[in-house]
C-alpha cells in the first residue's frame, strides 16, 4: 500500500484521487486541509506506486481503502475526486464504522452505456514520451500542474505512471454497472461538488446528495472536471464549510 502523509493531527482525512492520478496530485489541497485533521493520500491500485495487479473492480479498490482506514484510531473523512469519489461513498456504505463523512467531487453513480473506446483516440494523440515537464504543462493547459504529478521520468522522457490498458479496464466497469445501491447505504454526511462543466449524466449528482442520508450538493459554475485544480477557492470554501459542520459534532 502506497500512502503519502501530508501532515496535520486529529481526525484522519484520506484523499482518494481520480483515474490516471496519484496521491500527490492532492498536494495543493492538503496544504490547507491539514488544519482540519491528519491528512493522508492513497495511491490507488494501478496508480502511482500502488499495487500493479488487479482485480480492477470497485470492490477491490474499496477493500484497499478500508484496509488503510483500519490503521486509524477513529473514523476518517474521505475526500474523493471522480473515481476516488465512487470509492469513497462505496467505502462509507460498506464500512460505516470506518467513515465519518464523505466529499465527492464530480462523479455520477450510473454511467452505463458509456465506453472507454471513445477515449483511445485522445490518449493516442499524446506526444509520448513528453520531452520535459514544461511540455506536459503546456500540453494539458489548465490541468498541466495536475498531470505533472502523474508522470514518471524514463530514459527517453516522461510517461504516465499508470498503464493505460489497466485504466481502460477500470473505467469500463463504470459503463456496465450502476452504483445507486452503494449511495443508498451511506449513513454519514456527504458533500457532492459538481463541476459546472461536468461531463457526468445530468442531474445525477444532485440526486446523489438527496439519496444520501445527510447530503449537500454544490455546483461550481465554470469549473471543469478537476474542480479542486480548476476553481481552487470555490472548492476550498465548500469543503471548509462542510468540515466545519461535520467535525463540530
C-alpha positions as CSV (number, residue, x, y, z in Angstrom):
1,X,0.0,0.0,0.0
2,X,1.4,3.4,-1.0
3,X,0.4,6.2,1.2
4,X,1.6,9.9,1.3
5,X,1.4,11.6,4.7
6,X,0.6,15.3,4.2
7,X,0.8,16.2,7.9
8,X,-1.7,17.5,10.4
9,X,-3.2,16.0,13.6
10,X,-6.5,14.7,14.8
11,X,-9.3,13.3,12.7
12,X,-7.9,11.2,9.8
13,X,-8.7,12.8,6.4
14,X,-8.0,10.4,3.5
15,X,-7.6,11.7,-0.1
16,X,-8.6,9.5,-3.0
17,X,-7.6,10.6,-6.4
18,X,-9.2,10.1,-9.8
19,X,-8.4,7.8,-12.7
20,X,-4.9,8.5,-14.1
21,X,-4.0,10.4,-10.9
22,X,-2.0,9.6,-7.8
23,X,-2.0,10.8,-4.1
24,X,0.5,13.6,-4.7
25,X,-1.9,15.4,-7.1
26,X,-3.7,16.5,-3.9
27,X,-0.7,18.5,-2.6
28,X,-2.2,22.0,-3.0
29,X,-5.4,20.9,-1.2
30,X,-3.5,19.2,1.6
31,X,-1.7,22.4,2.4
32,X,-4.9,24.0,3.8
33,X,-6.8,20.8,4.6
34,X,-4.3,19.6,7.2
35,X,-5.5,22.2,9.7
36,X,-8.7,20.1,10.0
37,X,-7.0,16.8,10.7
38,X,-4.3,14.3,9.8
39,X,-4.2,14.2,6.0
40,X,-3.0,11.3,4.0
41,X,-3.3,10.3,0.4
42,X,-3.6,6.8,-1.0
43,X,-2.2,5.7,-4.4
44,X,-5.0,3.5,-5.8
45,X,-4.2,0.1,-7.1
46,X,-2.7,0.5,-10.6
47,X,-1.7,4.2,-10.0
48,X,1.3,5.9,-8.6
49,X,3.2,3.5,-6.5
50,X,0.2,1.4,-5.7
51,X,-0.1,-2.4,-6.4
52,X,0.1,-3.2,-10.1
53,X,-2.2,-6.2,-10.0
54,X,-6.0,-6.5,-10.2
55,X,-8.7,-7.3,-10.0
56,X,-9.7,-3.9,-11.3
57,X,-13.1,-3.8,-9.6
58,X,-14.7,-1.2,-7.4
59,X,-14.9,-3.7,-4.6
60,X,-11.2,-4.3,-4.7
61,X,-10.5,-0.6,-4.5
62,X,-12.9,-0.3,-1.6
63,X,-11.1,-3.1,0.2
64,X,-7.8,-1.3,-0.2
65,X,-9.3,1.9,1.2
66,X,-10.8,0.0,4.2
67,X,-7.5,-1.7,4.9
68,X,-5.9,1.8,5.3
69,X,-8.8,3.1,7.4
70,X,-8.4,0.2,9.9
71,X,-4.9,1.6,10.8
72,X,-6.5,4.7,12.4
73,X,-8.0,5.0,15.9
74,X,-11.1,6.8,14.7
75,X,-13.4,7.0,11.7
76,X,-12.0,9.0,8.8
77,X,-13.3,11.7,6.4
78,X,-12.9,10.5,2.8
79,X,-12.3,13.1,0.1
80,X,-12.5,11.7,-3.4
81,X,-12.2,13.1,-6.9
82,X,-14.0,11.3,-9.7
83,X,-13.1,7.6,-9.3
84,X,-12.0,8.4,-5.8
85,X,-15.4,9.8,-5.1
86,X,-17.0,6.5,-6.1
87,X,-14.6,4.6,-3.9
88,X,-15.3,7.0,-1.0
89,X,-19.1,6.6,-1.0
90,X,-18.9,2.8,-1.6
91,X,-16.5,2.5,1.4
92,X,-18.8,4.6,3.5
93,X,-21.7,2.3,2.6
94,X,-19.9,-1.0,3.2
95,X,-17.8,0.1,6.2
96,X,-19.8,2.7,8.1
97,X,-17.8,2.2,11.2
98,X,-14.7,3.4,9.4
99,X,-16.1,6.6,7.8
100,X,-17.2,9.8,9.5
101,X,-18.0,11.9,6.3
102,X,-17.5,11.9,2.6
103,X,-16.7,14.5,0.0
104,X,-17.4,13.5,-3.6
105,X,-16.0,15.6,-6.5
106,X,-17.7,15.3,-9.9
107,X,-18.7,11.7,-10.1
108,X,-22.0,10.1,-11.0
109,X,-23.4,6.7,-10.0
110,X,-24.8,5.5,-13.3
111,X,-22.8,5.8,-16.5
112,X,-24.0,2.7,-18.1
113,X,-23.7,2.6,-21.9
114,X,-20.6,4.8,-22.0
115,X,-17.5,3.2,-23.5
116,X,-13.8,3.8,-23.0
117,X,-13.2,3.3,-26.7
118,X,-14.1,6.9,-27.3
119,X,-11.0,7.8,-25.1
120,X,-8.4,5.9,-27.1
121,X,-8.0,8.4,-29.9
122,X,-7.4,11.2,-27.5
123,X,-4.9,9.3,-25.4
124,X,-3.1,8.1,-28.6
125,X,-2.7,11.7,-29.6
126,X,-0.5,12.5,-26.6
127,X,3.1,13.3,-27.7
128,X,4.5,10.4,-25.5
129,X,7.2,10.5,-24.4
130,X,7.0,14.1,-23.3
131,X,10.4,15.7,-23.5
132,X,10.1,17.8,-20.4
133,X,7.7,18.7,-17.6
134,X,7.3,22.1,-19.2
135,X,5.9,20.3,-22.3
136,X,3.5,18.3,-20.1
137,X,2.2,21.6,-18.5
138,X,1.9,23.2,-21.9
139,X,0.0,20.3,-23.5
140,X,-2.6,19.9,-20.7
141,X,-3.2,23.6,-20.2
142,X,-5.3,24.4,-17.2
143,X,-4.7,20.8,-15.8
144,X,-1.0,20.9,-16.5
145,X,0.2,21.0,-12.9
146,X,-2.1,18.1,-12.1
147,X,-0.7,15.9,-14.9
148,X,2.9,16.8,-14.0
149,X,2.3,14.8,-10.8
150,X,1.1,11.8,-12.8
151,X,4.3,11.5,-14.9
152,X,7.4,9.4,-14.3
153,X,10.8,10.0,-16.0
154,X,12.4,7.3,-18.1
155,X,15.5,7.5,-20.2
156,X,13.6,8.7,-23.3
157,X,11.4,11.3,-21.5
158,X,8.2,11.5,-19.3
159,X,5.4,8.8,-19.4
160,X,2.2,8.5,-17.5
161,X,2.8,6.4,-14.3
162,X,-0.3,4.3,-14.8
163,X,-0.7,1.8,-17.5
164,X,-3.4,2.9,-20.0
165,X,-4.7,-0.7,-20.5
166,X,-5.3,-1.0,-16.8
167,X,-7.1,2.3,-16.8
168,X,-9.4,1.3,-19.7
169,X,-10.3,-1.8,-17.7
170,X,-11.1,0.1,-14.6
171,X,-13.3,2.7,-16.4
172,X,-15.0,0.0,-18.5
173,X,-16.7,-1.3,-15.3
174,X,-18.4,2.1,-14.9
175,X,-20.1,1.6,-18.3
176,X,-21.5,-1.7,-17.3
177,X,-22.8,-1.0,-13.7
178,X,-24.7,1.4,-11.6
179,X,-23.8,2.2,-8.0
180,X,-27.0,3.6,-6.6
181,X,-27.2,0.7,-4.1
182,X,-24.0,2.0,-2.5
183,X,-25.3,5.5,-2.4
184,X,-28.4,4.4,-0.6
185,X,-26.3,2.7,2.0
186,X,-24.4,5.9,3.0
187,X,-25.4,7.0,6.5
188,X,-22.8,9.7,7.2
189,X,-22.8,13.3,5.9
190,X,-21.9,13.7,2.2
191,X,-20.8,16.8,0.3
192,X,-21.2,16.5,-3.5
193,X,-19.2,19.1,-5.5
194,X,-20.2,19.1,-9.2
195,X,-18.3,20.8,-11.9
196,X,-20.3,23.4,-13.8
197,X,-18.9,22.0,-17.0
198,X,-19.3,18.4,-15.9
199,X,-19.4,15.6,-18.4
200,X,-21.4,13.4,-16.0
201,X,-25.0,12.5,-16.7
202,X,-27.3,15.4,-16.0
203,X,-29.0,15.5,-12.6
204,X,-27.3,12.5,-11.0
205,X,-25.0,14.4,-8.7
206,X,-27.9,16.4,-7.3
207,X,-29.8,13.1,-6.7
208,X,-26.6,11.6,-5.2
209,X,-26.8,14.2,-2.4
210,X,-30.6,13.8,-2.0
211,X,-30.4,10.0,-1.7
212,X,-27.5,10.1,0.8
213,X,-29.0,10.4,4.3
214,X,-27.3,13.8,5.0
215,X,-26.2,15.2,1.7
216,X,-25.3,18.6,0.4
217,X,-24.9,19.4,-3.4
218,X,-22.8,22.3,-4.6
219,X,-22.2,23.3,-8.3
220,X,-19.1,25.2,-9.1
221,X,-20.0,27.2,-12.2
222,X,-17.4,27.4,-15.0
223,X,-15.2,24.6,-13.4
224,X,-14.0,21.6,-15.3
225,X,-13.8,18.0,-14.0
226,X,-10.9,18.6,-11.7
227,X,-12.7,21.2,-9.7
228,X,-10.1,21.4,-6.9
229,X,-7.5,22.4,-9.5
230,X,-9.7,24.5,-11.8
231,X,-11.5,26.5,-9.2
232,X,-9.5,26.0,-6.0
233,X,-11.0,28.8,-3.9
234,X,-14.6,27.8,-4.6
235,X,-13.7,24.1,-3.9
236,X,-11.9,25.1,-0.7
237,X,-14.9,27.2,0.5
238,X,-17.3,24.4,0.0
239,X,-15.1,21.8,1.7
240,X,-14.2,24.0,4.7
241,X,-17.9,24.9,5.3
242,X,-18.7,21.2,5.2
243,X,-15.9,20.1,7.5
244,X,-16.6,22.9,10.0
245,X,-20.1,21.5,10.3
246,X,-19.4,17.7,10.5
247,X,-16.3,17.9,12.7
248,X,-18.0,20.0,15.3
249,X,-20.5,17.2,16.1
